[in-house]
Amino acid sequence: MSDTETTRVVALRAQQQIDTLQGLPYFVGISGDTAGARGLAMHIVVIPPGAAAKPHVHQGYETGIYVLAGRVETRYGERLEQSVVSEAGDFLFIPPGVPHEARNLSATEAARAIVARNDPEEREKVVAYVPPGGG
């Protein structure tokens, strides 16, 4: 990148919804494509009422999540046998390579969170995961 590109400030509004391998709608924010980021991706994820992400793994990058609204159970581990519940105001850290899935605990209200990752092309590195004995 030139000096001009590395010092350019980019303002974005997350309006473009994309479908993800996880099966949840994302609203694109900062990435290599949208802002020229070289070490960061940041989006908004919405988990519809009662919905859950498909089990998956993030290859080679860390994920930080800040819950804006709702209560979400994140199951994780080889058999998705461990669990943590996050609600509005909570942070959640997911290390690289940890199988996990998130489920909205409300049957009537969507859950929303900001998701930040230390890879500007992270969407290409999400891999579906089938727990042992899970089919």
C-alpha positions, 0 to 999 in steps of 0.5 A: 500500500502507498502512504496515502492508503495507509493513512486513509480514514474510512467511514462505513455504515453496516447496511449490506447483509450477507449470508455466512457459512454459519447460517447467520446474517452478518452486516458487513463492516470493516474488512480488507475489501471494505476498508483496506484493513490489513489486520482486522475484520469487524461486523454485526451479527444478528441471531434471529429468535430461537435460531442457532449458528451451524457448528464451525471453526475459525482457522487461524484467527481470534474472535472478540464478540460484544453482545449488544442485545439478547442472551446467547448460549455459545456451546464449544469444545470437541463435542460442543460439550461446554457452554457459556451464556452471554447477554447484553454488555458481555464480551466473549473471546473465542481462540482460533480452532475452537469448535463452537456454535451460538444459539439465541435463547429468546424465542421472540427477540433477535440477539445482536453482537459486534464481532471483531477478528484479527484477520481482514479476510476472516470469512474465507477461513470459517470451516464447518464442523461436525462434532464426533458422533454428530453425523 
